Amino acid sequence: MMKPVNKKWIAKTAMAVTIGFTAMFSGTMLIPAHQAYAYSASKASQIVTTSKKYLKTPYRFGAATGQSRNFDCSAFTQFVFAKYGIDLPRESKDQAKKGTFVAKKDLKPGDLVFFYSPIHHVGIYIGGGKIIHTYGDPGVTISDITSGWWSDHYKTARRVL
C-alpha cells in the first residue's frame, strides 16, 4: 500500500527551492547574521588601522575636506570613513545623527564617539576604552575615554558600519 502524498511538505520544499534558485540567479545572497557582523568587524579593523596612519597629523579648525594635510575632528572622521565608502556629513553634530545609537558599554571598534553637550567633538572608538581623534596639539592622537575629561564629557555614540 502506498503512503499518501504530504502536500504541505511538497509545497514548502517547492517554495524553498524557488527561493534558492531566485537568490542564486538574481545575484542576491542571504547573509547569516554572524557573517554580516564579521564583515562589519573587518571593515572596522581597516578603519582603525587607516586612522592610525594619520597619528600626529596637525589639527586645524575648519580643515578642508578630502585632504590629509591637517584635520579638525569631523574632517578626520569624514576622511577616514570615506576611504571605505561611508559618507558622513561634515560636522560632528550631524555625524551624530547617522547610523544607530550605541550604549557606551556596547562600544566596538569603528564606532563614532561624541563629546560635549551640545555635540562639538567626535572620535573613532578603537577598543580598550580608547579613541583616535584630533584636537589642538599634537593633532591626531589617541585618548582614554574611561577617565578624566573625556569620561566627564562623553555624550553618545553611533554605529555607521
C-alpha positions as CSV (number, residue, x, y, z in Angstrom):
1,M,0.0,0.0,0.0
2,M,1.3,3.5,-0.9
3,K,1.6,6.3,1.6
4,P,-0.5,9.4,0.9
5,V,1.4,12.4,-0.5
6,N,2.2,15.1,2.0
7,K,1.0,18.1,0.0
8,K,2.2,20.7,2.7
9,W,5.7,19.2,2.6
10,I,5.8,19.4,-1.2
11,A,4.6,23.0,-1.2
12,K,7.2,24.0,1.4
13,T,10.0,22.2,-0.5
14,A,9.0,23.8,-3.8
15,M,9.0,27.2,-2.2
16,A,12.4,26.7,-0.7
17,V,13.8,25.5,-4.0
18,T,12.2,28.5,-5.8
19,I,13.7,31.0,-3.3
20,G,17.1,29.3,-3.5
21,F,17.2,29.5,-7.3
22,T,15.9,33.1,-7.3
23,A,18.7,34.1,-4.9
24,M,21.3,32.2,-6.8
25,F,20.4,33.6,-10.3
26,S,19.5,37.1,-9.3
27,G,22.8,37.7,-7.6
28,T,21.1,38.2,-4.2
29,M,22.6,36.2,-1.4
30,L,21.2,36.0,2.1
31,I,24.0,36.5,4.6
32,P,23.7,34.9,8.1
33,A,23.8,37.5,10.9
34,H,27.2,36.2,12.2
35,Q,28.8,36.7,8.7
36,A,27.3,40.1,8.4
37,Y,28.9,41.1,11.7
38,A,32.2,39.6,10.6
39,Y,32.1,41.9,7.6
40,S,31.5,44.9,9.8
41,A,34.2,43.9,12.2
42,S,36.6,43.5,9.3
43,K,35.8,47.0,8.0
44,A,36.1,48.4,11.5
45,S,39.5,46.9,11.8
46,Q,40.5,48.5,8.5
47,I,39.1,51.9,9.6
48,V,41.1,51.7,12.9
49,T,44.3,50.7,11.0
50,T,43.9,53.5,8.5
51,S,43.1,56.1,11.2
52,K,46.4,55.3,13.0
53,K,48.3,56.2,9.8
54,Y,47.4,59.8,10.5
55,L,48.7,60.0,14.1
56,K,50.3,63.4,14.7
57,T,48.7,64.9,11.6
58,P,48.2,68.6,12.6
59,Y,44.9,69.9,13.9
60,R,43.3,72.8,12.1
61,F,39.8,74.0,12.9
62,G,37.7,74.1,9.8
63,A,40.1,72.0,7.8
64,A,39.2,71.4,4.2
65,T,37.6,68.1,3.4
66,G,39.1,65.4,1.2
67,Q,42.7,66.1,2.1
68,S,45.1,64.8,4.8
69,R,47.5,67.8,5.5
70,N,45.5,68.7,8.6
71,F,42.2,67.8,10.1
72,D,39.6,69.0,12.6
73,C,37.7,66.2,14.4
74,S,34.8,65.8,12.0
75,A,37.0,66.3,8.9
76,F,39.2,63.4,10.2
77,T,36.3,61.0,10.8
78,Q,34.7,62.0,7.4
79,F,38.0,61.4,5.6
80,V,38.8,58.0,7.2
81,F,35.3,56.6,6.7
82,A,35.1,57.9,3.1
83,K,38.0,55.6,2.3
84,Y,35.6,52.7,3.0
85,G,32.6,54.1,1.1
86,I,30.9,55.5,4.2
87,D,29.6,59.0,3.6
88,L,29.5,61.2,6.7
89,P,28.3,64.8,7.0
90,R,31.0,67.5,7.6
91,E,30.1,68.5,11.1
92,S,30.2,66.3,14.3
93,K,26.7,67.3,15.3
94,D,25.4,66.0,12.0
95,Q,27.5,62.9,12.1
96,A,25.8,62.1,15.5
97,K,22.6,61.6,13.6
98,K,23.9,58.9,11.3
99,G,23.8,55.2,11.9
100,T,22.3,53.7,15.1
101,F,22.7,54.5,18.8
102,V,25.3,52.5,20.7
103,A,25.4,52.4,24.5
104,K,28.8,53.2,26.0
105,K,29.1,49.7,27.4
106,D,28.5,48.2,23.9
107,L,31.1,50.2,22.0
108,K,33.0,48.3,19.3
109,P,36.0,49.5,17.2
110,G,34.9,51.7,14.4
111,D,32.0,53.3,16.4
112,L,31.8,57.1,16.3
113,V,32.0,58.6,19.8
114,F,30.7,62.1,20.6
115,F,31.5,64.6,23.3
116,Y,30.1,67.8,24.9
117,S,26.6,69.0,25.1
118,P,25.6,70.1,22.6
119,I,27.9,67.9,20.5
120,H,31.1,69.6,19.3
121,H,33.6,66.8,19.1
122,V,33.9,63.3,17.5
123,G,36.4,60.5,17.5
124,I,36.6,56.9,16.4
125,Y,36.5,54.2,19.1
126,I,39.5,51.8,18.6
127,G,38.8,49.4,21.6
128,G,40.1,49.1,25.1
129,G,38.4,52.4,26.2
130,K,40.4,54.4,23.7
131,I,39.5,56.7,20.8
132,I,41.5,58.2,18.0
133,H,40.6,61.8,17.2
134,T,42.2,65.2,16.7
135,Y,42.2,68.5,18.7
136,G,44.9,71.1,19.3
137,D,48.4,69.8,19.8
138,P,49.6,67.1,19.0
139,G,47.0,66.8,16.3
140,V,45.6,63.2,15.6
141,T,46.1,61.4,18.9
142,I,44.7,58.5,21.0
143,S,42.9,59.3,24.2
144,D,41.3,57.2,27.0
145,I,37.6,57.8,27.4
146,T,37.2,55.8,30.6
147,S,38.5,58.6,32.9
148,G,39.2,62.3,33.2
149,W,37.9,64.9,30.8
150,W,36.8,62.5,28.1
151,S,34.8,60.4,30.5
152,D,33.2,63.5,32.0
153,H,32.2,65.0,28.7
154,Y,31.1,61.8,26.9
155,K,27.7,62.4,25.2
156,T,26.8,59.5,22.9
157,A,28.0,57.0,20.2
158,R,26.8,55.9,16.8
159,R,27.5,52.8,14.7
160,V,27.6,53.5,11.0
161,L,29.2,50.2,9.9
